[in-house]
Amino acid sequence: MVRQVTDSIIASDEEGRAYRGGVFQPVDETSLEDAPDHGAFAVRGHGPPFKHVARIARVPRLRHVLGPSVIALGMGLGSGEFILWPNLIAVNGYSIWWLFWVGVITQFLVISEIERWTMATGESTFAGMARLDRAAFWPWFFLVATLASFFWPGWASQSAEFLAQIVLALDGPALPWQPIALALLACIWFGLAASKIVYNALERFEIALVLGFFPLLGITLLVVGIVPSDVADLAKGAVSIGSAPAALLTGDQFPTLLLAVAYAGTGGTLLLAQSLWIRDKGFGMSIHQGRIAGIRGKNEAISATGFVFDARDEVSLSRFKGWMRVAERELFLTFVVLTILSVIITCMLVTATLGTDNPELAGDLTAMITLQGERIEAIGGLGLRIMFILGGAFVIFSTQLAIVDTVTRITGSIFFERYGRRTRFWTQKRTFLVFLTAFVLASMGIIAASWFGGEALAALQPDFLLLIAGPFTMSSMFAFTLVIGVMNVKRLPAELAPPMWKRWGMIWAAILWGWFTVEQLSRTAMSLAGVDRAAVETLTAHPIRIALYALWLMSVSWFALRLLRSSERTERARE
């Protein structure tokens, strides 16, 4: 009997192996009934009725679904993990290291909730947001937020800067970083556009780059040597919750901190792409939604609606809970654990080479890597320096690759779902390719402007192109935490909604990311109003700051009430 129950929930090895390349099982929607307006089904809202499918797919084993979180890992490694957090540690020491792991765990909680809607309905999280109001405000809002945050090719620029350093270290010519960055972006376009299934190409590339990162940086750390006092300081910093030097909120440090907390893992609206990646992988009910194809691939149908099952069905409910467990394990092992390990390596490496009292390096990311390279060469020779810089160039390139895919995927999916599917021209494949080409060309335009723009555009350097995304990134994270939390609690059946500990986790995310958002907005508004810089950077009470903090506290209070108080519909579903 137990064997029969297990077989009805767990996929066979043959079924499971199919998920390695992504699974798409199209269904004849005309043969499916519309899901009833009942507490056991997701709320239709302002959108087409869901299609009622008898049961959700059986659950594959963890080894068969590894992949989506590796992409998130690859994005985070090249930004926060290799550059931003080592810079903060080199300036402030390990007393602030607790902020990193707290940030990673917070992202884990939110990303797992981003996955929930897609596994329960097959729809992207953006399609779910569109059901919240007639104008589909939130998908369009996050399309704009994505472009504002990631329009800047900072990671390609930084990777190109490192490759130019390698050429110079090998007694080659002093190359400008711009032509190298242009070549890297061209490679990214070709790699994504020429694929059959875009997700599969991205996943394999990210896995290869991540596998190359850890050996290169790990060997460098072993040769340079682990300083025992650094290990003790890191362990102490991990539990020193709440401690932080006052200088962390001043000068060039706060913009770095803002982006580093956002990139304690991946960051910004890029987190929302997890919904699109697991859809292409075929998690849960998304098995019935088509995948994005490249030039050599064929269009697969993306339904105009989602597919749902009766949450009262015990087998389907057990399968859904199994999907959530395996998705959370995949996210925890490949995102949380490896992200924390990567920062331990990079922070140990920076303190072993540069120490922890370097205020002059605050916000100067390129200078930090250059000094590290010189110190590593003095210890282990030129080859070790090349290994270190090459590892950094690899992982930052992987970040830019994933960002190009993600920005294209998010903006293209929103455009297609809200407008393109109503036309004959805008297929999902064509939408992706057009948006990919436009985004890469725009990024190339920024790099070309920094190359030929003269004094007027001299600020468009790698460090600037990285840090400029900070305010947009953090504020968008605060916004979608509120939207996703309310959507999952109020729009899904009670049986599929997040448990109470997850709801508290979402409230915590709103507190953490909301504070950074409101503080950045306060500083910007106060600076524009001509307030003294010392008052801006020392959390001094000011009418502007007080007003914005009041709005933040009101929004978090409203959010907590919505998540913690059961609705009448939820109560009916439990009866």
N, C-alpha and C positions, 0 to 999 in steps of 0.2 A: 504493500500500500504506500509506504514512504517512498519507494522507488518510483511508483507511478506519479506521485505528486511532484517529485523532483524532476522527472522527465517532462512534465507539463510546464515547468517553469524554466529550467536550465536548457540552453541550446546544446545540441550535439557538437562534437568537435568539427564535423564537416560544416555545419551551419555557422559555427563560430569563426572558422578560418576565413569565410567569405567577407567578414567585417574588416579584415586587414586591408582590403582594397576598396572598402565602402560597399554598401548594399543599397540597391534600389529595387523595390518591388511595386511596380505600377498597379493600380487598381482601376476598374471601370467605375467611375463615379456615378454613372447613371444607374448602376445596379445597387447603389447604397442609399439608404434612407437618410434624411436629415436628422441630426441629433435633436431630441426633444428639449424643450426649455424646462429642465428638471435639475434638481440639486445634485444629481449623480453625474452631470455633464458640465463641461466648461460653459461659462456664460458667453453667449453669442456677442452681445454688445452691438456696436455699430459696424457690423460686417456680415458677410454671407454666413448662412448656417453651416455649422460643422457637419461633416459626414460621419455617420455612425458605423464604426468597424467593430466586428464581433470581439476581437481580442488583440491586445498589443503583442508584438513579437516576443519569442522566448529570449532569455537573457544569456548572452555569450560570456565566456570567462574573461578575466581581466587581460590575460596575455593576448587576446584576440582584438581588443579595442584600444590598445595603447596608440596614441597619436595626437589627438586634438590638443592635449595639454603640453605636449612636446613643442608645439608651435608657440603656445603662450610662453613656455620656458625660453625658447630661442629669442623671442622678442625682448624678454626681460633681461637676459644675460648681457646683451650688448649695450644696454642703456644704464639702468640702475646698478646692475651687479658688477660690471667691469669698470665703470667710470664714476658714476655719481656717489655710490656709497663708499668706495675707497677714498674718494676726495673728501667726503665728510669725516671719515675716520682719520685720515692723514692730518686734518686740521684740528679735530676735537677729541680724538682718542675714542676708546671703546665704550665710554660711559653712555653713548647714545645708541649702542647697538641694539638695545631692546626695541627701539622704534622700527627696526627692520623686520624682525620676526613677527612683531605685532602687525605690521603692514601686510606681510605675506599671508598670515592667517586670516586677516580681514578680507583680502582678495579671494582667498579660498572659499570663504563663506558666501561672498557675493557671486562669484563665478558659478558655484554649484546651484545657486538660485536662478542664474541666467539660463542654465541648462534645463531647469525644471519645466518651464513652459513648452519648450521644444520637444522634450521627451513625452510630455503629456498630450500634446496636440499635433505634433509634426510641423507646426508653423515656426517661422523664425520669431525671435522675441520682438522684432519690429512689426511683424504682422499682428502679434498680440497687442502691442501698444496702439496700433491703428484702430483697434476695436474700442478704445477707451473714449473716443469722442468722434463726432461726425467729420471734423476737419482733418483727422489723423495728424494732429499737431506734433506729437512726440517723435514719430519717425522722421519727419522733416527737421525738427529741432536737432536731433542727433546727427542727421546728415550734415547740417551746417557745423555743428560742434566738432565732428570728425575732421572736416576739411580745415577748420580753424586751428585744430591741434596738430595735425600731421601733414599739412601742406608743405612744411619745411623739410628739406632733405638733409637733416642734421646727421643722420646715421651714415648715409653714403658719404657725406663730406668727411666725417670723422674717420671712417674706414680708409678713405683715400689718403687722408693725412698720415695715417700709420703706414700705409704701403709706401708712401713717398719717403718716410723716415727709413724704411728698410732699404730702399734703393740708395739713399744717401749713406747709410751705414756700411753698405757694400762698396763704397767708393764710386758710386754712380753719380750722375748729374743731379743737381738740386731741382727736382720737378715740382711745379705747382700742383696742388691737390685737385684742382678743378677738372683737368682732362681725365684724371683717374676716376673721379666721381662720375663723370659723364659715361665712361666706359662701364662702370659698375651698374649704373641704372639701365644701360642698354642690355647688359647681360640679364638683369632681372626681368625686363620686359620680354626678352626672348624665352627665358626659362618658363615663365608663366603662360605666355601666349601660345607657345608651340606645344603645350602639353595636351593630352587627351582629356584627362580629368584634372582640373587645376588643383583641387585639394590634395590629390595623391602626389603630384609633383612637389608641392610645397612641403608636405609632411616628410617625404623621403629626404628632401634637401635639408630640412631643419634637423632631422635625426642625424644625418651625416656631419653637419656642422657642430652640433652639440657634442657628438662623440669625439670630434677633433679638438674641441675646446678644453675639456677636462684633462686629457693627457698632456697637452702643451703647457697649460698653466700649472698643473700638478707637478710635472717634472721641474719646471722653473722654481717652484716653491721649495721642493726638496733640495735642489742644488743651493739655493740662496740660504736655506736653513730656517726652520721654525724656531722662533724665539719663545722659550718657555714662559717668560713674563707676559708675552702677548696672549698666549693661551689663557692664562689666569685672568688677564684683564678682560678678554672677550667673555669668559664665563661670568665674571662679575657684572659686566655691562649688560649681559642678557637678562639679568634679574633686577637691574637697577631701574625698574619701571618708574617713569616720572622725572628722572634726573636728566638735565640738559644744561649746558653752559648758556649764559645769557647771550653770548656773542652769536649763538646759533640763529638768533632771530634778527640779526643786523647785517648790514652791508651786502656783500655778495653771497653770504651764506644762506639767507632765507630763500632766494630763488632756487638754489641748488637743493635745499632741503625740501621745498615744495615739490619739485620734480622727482626727487629721490623717494619720497613717501608715495607719490603716485606710481613710481616704477619700482616699488618693493614687490617685484614680480613683473607683470606687464603693467599697462596703465591706460587711463582715459577710456574713451569709447571702444578702444581695442578689446576690452574685456567682453563687450557685447558680441564680438565676432565668434566667441565660443559657441553661441547658438547656431551660427551658420556652419561652423566646422563640424559639429556633431550632427547637423542635418545632412551634410555631405557624407559623413561616415555611416549614417543610417541608425543612429541611436533611437530606441523607443519607437514612437509613432512616426518619426521622420523617415522611417524606412520607405514610406509611400511617396516621398517628395524627391524630385529629380536633383541631380548634381550639376554644378557649373562646369561646362566643357570648354576646352581650349580650341585652337584652330583645328587640330586633328581629331577632335572629339565630336560626338553627336549630341544634339539637344535632348535633354531629358525633361519631361513635363514637371513644372512646378505648379502645383494645384493653387487655385485661387482661394482655397480655404484649408482648414485643418481637418485632421481625422481624430476622432475621439472614441473612447470605449466607455461602457457603463462602469462607474467606479464601485458599484455594488457587487460586480462579478468577482468572486474571490480569487479565481485564477489570474485574471487580468490585474487585479490589485496587487497580488503577490509578485507578478512579473514586473509591474511598474516599480515597486519598492526594490526589487532586485536590480533594475536598471539604475535607480538612483544610487544604490550602494556601489555598484561596479563603476559608475561614472565618478563618484566621489573618491573611490580608491585610485582610479586612474589619475584624477586631478591631484590628489594628495601626494602620490608617489612620484609622479613625473614633473609636477609643478612645485609643490611646497618643499619636498625633501631636497630635490636637486637644486632648487633656487637657493635655499639656505646653505647647502654645501658649497655652491659656487661663490657666494659672498664670503664665506669663511676663507676660502682659498685666496680670493682677490684682496680681501682686507688684511689677511696675514702677510701677503706678499708686499702690500704697500707699506705696512709698518715695519717689516723686516728690512726694507730698502730705504725708506724715507723717515721712519719714526712717526710720532703722533703729535708733534707740535710745529705745524707748518702753516701759520695763519696767512702767509703770503700766497699760498696755493688755493685759497678759498675761491671757488668758481672757475679756477684756471685749469681746466681739464686736460688740455693738450700739454701744458707745461708739466703737469704731474706725470703723465705717461712718458714724456721725454726724459725727465729726471730719473724715473724708475728704470728706464732702459739703460741709461748711462751707468747707474749703480749696479744693475744686473750684469752689464758687460764687465765692470771692474771686478766682480766676484767670480763670474763663470765664463767670461769670454764673449766674443762677438756672436758665436752660434747661439748661446743662451739668450742673448738680447733679441736676436732675430726670432727665436722661438716664442718669446714673450709677446713681442709686438705682432707677430703673425697670428698668434692665438687671439689677440684682441681684434685684429682686423677681420679675422674670420667671423667672430661672434657678433661684431657690430654690423658686418655685412648681412648676417642672418637676420638681425633685427630689421634692417632696411627692407630686405626681401619680404619678411612677414608683414611689415607695415604697408608696403605697396599692395600686397595681396589683400590685406585686411581693409584698408581704406577703399580700395576698388570694390571689394566684396560688399562692404556695408553700404556705401553710397549707391552702387549699382543695384543691389537687392532692394533697397528702399525705392529707388526710381522705378525699377521694374514692377514691384508689387503694387505701387500706388498709381503708376501711369502706363508703363511700357507694355504690360500684358494686355492692355486694351487695344493695342495696335498690331499690325502685321509685321512691321519692320523690327520692333524691339523684342527680339527673342532674348532669353536669359543669356545665352552664349554671346550674342552680338552686343548686348548691353555691357557685359563684363569686358569684352575686348575694347570697346569704344572708351569706356571709363578708364581702363588700364592705360591705354595709349595717351589719353588726355592727361592723366595724372603724372605719368612718367615725363611727358613733354613739359608740363608745368614745372616739375622738379628740376629738369634740365635747364629750363629758362632761368630759375633762381640761381643755379650754379653758374651759368653763363654770365648772368648779371654781376655776380661777385667777381668774375674773372675780368670782364671788360668794362665794368661800370665806373671804374675810377674811384676817386675819393668819396663821391656821393654814396656809393654802395659798398664801401670798404668794410662796413660792420658785418656783412654777410659772410662771416667766418664760421668754421665748424662749431666752436663753443656757443656762439650766439644762436645758431640754427638749432642747437639742441635745447638750450634753456628757454627759448621763446615760447615753447609749447606748454610750459608749466601751468600758468593760470587757467588756460582753456582745458587742460587735461584734468586737473583736480575738480574744477567746478562741474564738468560733465559727469564725473564719477559720483558726486553728491546727488546730482539730478536723477541719474538713472537708478541709483539705489532706492530712492523714494518711489519711482515709477514701477520698478520690478517688484519691490516688496508688496506694494498695494495690489498689483496685478495678480501675483501668485496667491495671495491670501484671499482676495475678494472675488477673483474670477475663476479659480479652479475649485472643483468639488472639495469638500472638507477632507475626504480621504486622501486626496492628492496634494493638498496644500502643505506648505512647510511646517515642520514640527515647531514647538515653542522655542527650543534652543536656537533654531535657525532664525526665528523672528527676532530674538534678542541680538543675534549676530548682525542682522541687517540694521537694527537700531544703532548698534555700536558703530557700524560703518558710516551711518548718517552723522553720528557725532564726530567721528575722527575726520572724515573727509569734508564734512560741513564746516568744522572749525578752520581748517586750512583754507577753504573757499572763502569764508567770511572774513578771515584775517587778510587774505590777499586783496579782496575787494575793498576792505577798509583802508589798506595802505595805498591802493591806487587812488581811491576817492580823496583821501586826506592829502596826498601829494598834489593832486590836481587843484585842490582848494588852497594850496600854499601853506599847509601846516608844517611846522618845524620838523626836520628829519628825525631828531631825537625823539619827539613825541610819536612819530609814525612807527619807529622801530622798537619802542620799549613798552608796547601794550598800554600806553597811557590812555586813561579814560577821555574820550572826546565825543561830542554829540554824534558825529558820523559813525564812529565805531560802535557807540552804544545802540544806535538805531539799527545798524546792520546785525549786531549780535542779537538784538531782540527778535528780529525777523528769523534768524537762524534757530533760536530757541523755540519760537512758535512753530516753525515748520517741523522740527524734530519731535515736539510734543504731539502735534497733529499726527505725524507718522506713527509714533508709538501707540497712540490710541487706536488708529486704524488696524494695526497689526495685532494688538493684544486683545482687542474687544471683538468677540465673535459677532458676526452679522446675523440678521434674522434668517438669511438664506442658508448660512452654515448650520444654524440650529435646526432648520427644517430638514437638512440633509442628514443630520445625525439621528433624527427620529425614526 
